[in-house]
Amino acid sequence: MNIQAIIILLLFAAATFYVGRMLYKSIFVKKGCGSNCKCGVDFSNIDAVKKANS
């Protein structure tokens, strides 16, 4: 096997691992909110902060 074939196989294996890892993370999410949706943020005092800064 020549060096070019080895490099191509290594790149293909790395790309396959990367895509597989992305798919695994998208299917099996962690506990809680893993995205930046701000679902756990309390916005109840936003108006009080805005009035205090005005």
Secondary structure, DSSP 8 states (H G I E B T S, - for coil): --HHHHHHHHHHHHHHHHHHHHHHHHHS--SS--SS--TT---TTHHHHHHHH-
